[in-house]
């Protein structure tokens, strides 16, 4: 890595810990400088302020999270296994990325246009990955033939349903564990678009 990249990495790692524990509002540039082992002037050389650092942290977490999800999907064989890998890894991975998780689950943009754009990009990436899985299932014969419009709708609906499991209803039982319901969600999806003839082509 180049020197600038190493310095930025140190800044983001230090900021990530602070933002995760104290949030954006309670974290100062002085705090970030101390956590990163850098002078404030160094921070301002690379970033205009803490909002831009927070945006960079969220962007970095998003890329790492998507990479983990993509790896899990690629390691699965069937379309059904890929769906389970997608849902399971999404849940387990995002827990470790607390700043990204806050952006995904809450509207805390505070007028920060970049954060809104990052959330839109994250959501679109989720829909696109689901679309790839469904298209792959159609091509392998696991799923029945679907029109591009139906694939788009199924992908969007699936992500919406998954997001609902990540943010369960207030009337849900206190022992609710969202990961236990992923198999149900996958089975419902597969039952709906599965190839009635069974088997692959």
Residue pairs with C-beta under 8 A, 6 or more apart in sequence:
1 9
4 46
7 38
7 42
7 46
8 46
8 56
10 36
10 37
10 38
11 32
11 36
11 38
11 42
11 43
11 46
11 47
11 53
12 53
12 56
12 57
12 60
13 36
14 32
14 34
14 35
14 36
14 37
14 38
15 27
15 32
15 35
15 36
15 50
15 53
15 54
15 56
15 57
16 57
16 60
16 61
16 99
17 35
18 27
18 31
18 32
18 35
19 27
19 54
19 57
19 98
19 99
20 98
20 99
22 31
24 50
24 51
24 54
24 108
24 110
27 50
28 50
29 40
29 43
29 44
29 49
29 50
30 40
32 43
32 50
32 53
33 39
33 40
33 42
33 43
36 43
43 53
47 53
47 56
51 112
52 114
54 99
54 112
54 115
55 112
55 114
55 115
55 118
57 99
58 99
58 100
58 103
58 115
58 118
59 118
61 97
61 99
61 100
62 97
62 100
62 118
62 121
62 122
64 97
65 93
65 94
65 97
65 100
66 122
66 125
68 89
68 93
69 86
69 89
69 90
69 93
69 129
70 129
72 85
72 86
72 88
72 89
73 82
73 85
73 86
73 89
73 129
73 132
73 133
75 85
76 82
76 84
76 85
78 137
78 140
78 142
79 133
79 134
79 136
79 137
79 140
79 142
79 143
79 190
80 137
80 142
80 186
80 190
82 133
82 136
82 137
83 133
83 186
83 189
83 190
84 182
84 183
84 186
86 129
86 130
86 133
87 162
87 182
87 185
87 186
88 179
88 182
90 126
90 162
90 166
91 166
91 178
91 179
91 182
92 179
94 100
94 101
94 104
94 166
95 101
100 122
102 108
103 109
103 115
103 118
103 119
103 122
104 119
104 122
105 166
105 167
108 115
109 115
109 116
109 119
123 159
126 159
127 155
127 156
127 159
128 155
130 154
130 155
130 158
130 159
131 151
131 152
131 155
134 143
134 146
134 151
134 154
134 155
134 193
135 151
137 143
137 193
138 144
138 145
138 146
138 151
139 201
140 200
140 201
141 195
141 197
141 199
141 200
141 201
142 190
142 194
142 195
142 200
143 190
143 193
143 194
143 195
144 193
144 194
144 195
144 196
146 154
146 193
154 189
154 192
154 193
158 185
158 189
161 185
162 182
162 185
165 178
165 181
165 182
165 185
166 178
168 176
168 178
